[in-house]
Amino acid sequence: MSGNIELLSSVLDRAKTENRAALIAYLPAGFPTVDGGIAAVKAVIDGGADIVEVGLPHSDPVLDGPVIQTADDIALKGGVKIADVLRTVREAYRATGAPILVMTYWNPVDRYGVERFTAELAEAGGSGCILPDLPVQESALWREHAEKHGLATVFVVAPSSKDERLATITAAGSGFVYAASLMGVTGTRASVGEQAQDLVRRTRATTALPVCVGLGVSNAAQAAEVAGFSDGVIVGSAFVKRMLDAADEGAGLVAVRELAGELAKGVRRS
């Protein structure tokens, strides 16, 4: 079975024809449990998310803020494995038909085996992978296997990226480009900032790929603002925080479904 890069592209295209940005949610696998994490992915799609990034929990998540670090810690203490991440992708995709990507640091994939990981992610129905710490110049092996299995390779660009570097990154990527709205770790912010708009403008000058913005969006007003200049709005910490703050798993599922609904209205309001 080949992966679902075409599904990912068609969902992003459909949002564009509807004159809106796509809503992309991030949730770590295995949080609060493996089954609870699968239920959370289904809940955000049910609430209005177009695409979901499933995080592969890491013991040293250098790019993640305290909210996602806390969730990763809970998942790792619960014994989450790569097999559970792939199961999350498989069950969420089969239940919803939505594009599901994995977001992961490079080390676990390298240890697991690139060929094995790409083959199993494609078999699970995954649409691709976001690899925030894999340098483009070291990505040839990954890209070869991802392409063979029909998976998108999503690279991250930052406000500090020079135009020449942006062109190198976007030429190597597929699916979409993940534009980090500001320097620093993940987390919700009071404002998303003008840096993001400038980064999207500069990135679009180098590629025809959709440019989706993440880091800092937590409410419908911010989603509407970012949707006004990007192809997709990526929200992670705000969903994870709703799960962490909930009295129990059931309340958490209600909370993330509601937040997805609010954000889905936001991306349509722009």
C-alpha positions in Angstrom: 0.0 0.0 0.0 1.3 3.4 -0.8 0.9 6.4 1.4 -1.6 9.2 1.1 0.3 12.3 -0.2 -2.4 12.7 -2.8 -5.1 12.8 -0.1 -3.1 15.5 1.7 -2.8 17.6 -1.4 -6.4 17.2 -2.3 -7.6 18.3 1.2 -5.3 21.4 1.0 -6.6 22.1 -2.5 -10.2 21.8 -1.4 -9.6 24.3 1.4 -8.1 26.7 -1.2 -11.1 26.3 -3.5 -13.4 27.1 -0.5 -11.3 30.3 -0.1 -10.1 29.4 3.3 -7.0 27.9 5.1 -6.9 24.3 6.2 -7.0 23.6 9.9 -4.2 21.2 11.0 -4.2 19.8 14.5 -1.3 18.3 16.4 -1.7 15.7 19.1 1.0 13.4 20.6 0.4 9.6 20.3 0.0 7.8 23.5 -1.5 10.8 25.4 -3.2 10.4 27.7 -3.1 6.7 26.7 -2.8 5.1 23.3 -6.5 4.5 23.0 -7.2 8.0 24.5 -4.8 9.5 21.9 -6.6 7.8 19.0 -10.0 9.0 20.4 -8.5 12.6 20.6 -7.4 12.5 17.0 -10.9 11.4 15.9 -12.5 14.1 18.1 -10.5 17.0 16.5 -11.4 15.7 13.0 -15.0 15.4 14.1 -14.8 18.9 15.4 -13.6 20.4 12.1 -9.8 19.8 11.7 -8.9 18.9 8.1 -5.5 17.3 8.8 -3.9 15.9 11.9 -0.2 15.6 12.9 0.4 12.8 15.3 3.5 13.4 17.4 6.0 10.7 18.1 6.8 11.4 21.8 10.5 12.0 22.5 12.5 12.1 25.7 14.3 15.3 24.7 11.9 17.3 22.7 14.1 20.4 22.2 11.7 22.3 20.0 8.7 21.7 22.2 7.4 23.9 25.0 6.3 22.8 28.5 2.8 21.8 27.5 3.8 19.3 24.8 6.8 18.2 26.9 4.3 17.3 29.7 2.1 15.3 27.3 5.2 13.5 25.9 6.3 12.6 29.4 2.9 11.1 30.2 3.0 9.1 26.9 6.6 7.8 27.5 5.8 6.8 31.1 2.8 4.9 29.7 5.3 3.0 27.5 4.3 4.4 24.1 6.3 2.8 21.2 6.6 3.5 17.5 4.1 0.7 16.9 1.6 2.7 18.9 2.2 5.8 16.8 1.6 3.8 13.7 -1.5 2.2 15.2 -2.8 5.7 16.0 -2.3 6.7 12.4 -4.0 3.6 11.1 -7.0 3.7 13.3 -7.6 7.4 12.9 -7.2 7.3 9.1 -9.6 4.3 8.9 -12.2 5.9 11.1 -12.1 9.4 9.4 -10.5 9.2 6.0 -8.6 12.4 6.9 -4.9 12.9 6.1 -2.7 11.9 9.1 1.0 12.8 9.3 3.6 11.9 11.8 5.7 14.6 13.4 8.9 13.3 14.8 12.5 14.0 15.6 15.0 12.2 13.4 16.7 10.0 15.9 13.8 7.5 16.6 13.2 7.1 12.8 16.9 6.5 12.2 17.1 3.9 14.9 13.9 2.2 13.8 15.2 2.1 10.2 14.1 4.5 7.4 12.9 1.8 5.0 10.9 0.0 7.7 9.4 3.3 9.1 8.3 4.6 5.7 6.9 1.3 4.6 4.9 0.9 7.8 3.7 4.5 7.8 2.4 4.1 4.3 0.8 0.7 5.1 -1.0 2.5 8.0 -2.5 5.0 5.6 -0.2 7.9 6.6 0.1 10.9 4.4 3.7 11.8 5.3 6.1 13.0 7.9 7.2 16.3 9.4 10.9 16.2 10.4 11.8 19.4 12.2 15.4 18.5 13.0 16.4 16.7 9.9 18.8 18.9 7.8 17.8 19.0 4.1 21.4 18.2 3.1 21.2 15.0 5.1 17.7 14.0 4.0 18.4 12.1 0.7 17.9 8.6 2.1 14.7 9.6 3.9 13.3 11.4 0.8 14.1 8.4 -1.5 12.1 6.0 0.7 9.3 8.5 1.4 8.8 9.1 -2.3 8.9 5.3 -3.0 6.1 4.9 -0.5 4.0 7.9 -1.5 4.6 9.9 1.6 5.1 13.7 1.9 8.3 15.1 3.4 7.4 18.3 5.2 10.3 20.5 6.2 10.2 23.4 8.7 11.3 26.9 7.8 11.8 29.7 10.4 11.9 33.5 10.3 15.7 33.3 10.5 15.9 31.3 7.3 17.6 33.4 4.5 15.9 33.4 1.1 18.5 31.2 -0.5 18.1 28.6 2.3 14.3 28.8 1.9 14.6 27.9 -1.8 16.8 24.9 -0.9 14.4 23.6 1.8 11.2 24.1 -0.3 12.8 22.4 -3.4 13.4 19.3 -1.3 10.0 19.1 0.5 6.6 17.9 -0.6 3.0 18.1 0.7 3.4 21.5 2.3 5.9 23.7 4.0 5.7 24.2 7.8 6.4 27.8 8.5 7.3 28.3 12.2 5.7 31.7 13.0 8.4 32.7 15.4 11.8 31.7 16.8 11.6 29.5 19.9 9.7 26.5 21.2 6.1 25.5 20.7 3.4 27.0 22.8 0.5 29.4 22.8 1.2 33.0 22.4 -0.7 36.3 22.9 0.0 37.2 19.3 1.3 35.4 16.3 3.3 38.3 14.9 4.2 40.0 11.7 7.3 37.7 11.3 4.9 34.9 10.2 3.4 36.9 7.4 6.8 38.0 6.1 8.0 34.3 6.3 5.0 33.1 4.3 5.5 35.8 1.7 9.2 34.9 1.3 8.5 31.1 1.3 5.8 31.4 -1.4 8.4 33.2 -3.6 10.4 30.0 -3.7 7.7 27.3 -4.1 4.2 26.4 -5.4 3.7 24.1 -2.3 1.1 25.3 0.3 2.6 27.2 3.2 1.1 26.3 6.6 1.8 28.3 9.8 2.4 26.8 13.2 3.6 27.8 16.7 1.4 30.1 18.8 -2.1 29.9 17.5 -4.6 29.1 20.3 -8.0 30.7 19.5 -10.4 31.5 16.7 -9.2 35.1 16.3 -5.6 34.1 15.9 -6.7 31.3 13.5 -8.5 33.9 11.4 -5.5 36.2 11.4 -3.1 33.5 10.2 -5.6 32.1 7.7 -5.6 35.5 6.1 -2.1 35.0 4.8 -1.4 31.3 4.8 -2.7 28.0 3.3 -3.0 26.2 6.6 -3.2 27.0 10.3 -1.4 24.5 12.6 -2.5 24.2 16.3 -0.8 22.0 18.8 -0.3 23.2 22.3 -3.8 24.6 22.7 -5.3 21.2 22.0 -2.8 19.4 24.3 -3.5 22.0 27.0 -7.3 21.3 26.8 -6.6 17.6 27.3 -4.2 18.3 30.2 -6.6 20.7 31.9 -9.7 18.3 31.6 -11.0 16.6 34.7 -11.0 13.2 32.9 -10.5 11.8 29.4 -14.1 12.1 28.4 -14.1 15.8 29.3 -10.8 16.2 27.4 -12.3 14.7 24.2 -15.3 17.2 24.5 -12.9 20.1 25.0 -10.7 19.3 22.0 -13.7 18.7 19.8 -15.1 22.1 20.8 -11.8 23.9 20.2 -11.5 22.3 16.8 -15.0 23.7 16.0 -14.0 27.2 17.2 -10.8 27.1 15.2 -12.6 25.7 12.1 -14.9 28.8 12.2 -11.8 31.0 12.6 -10.1 29.7 9.5 -13.3 30.3 7.5 -13.7 33.8 8.8 -10.5 35.2 7.3 
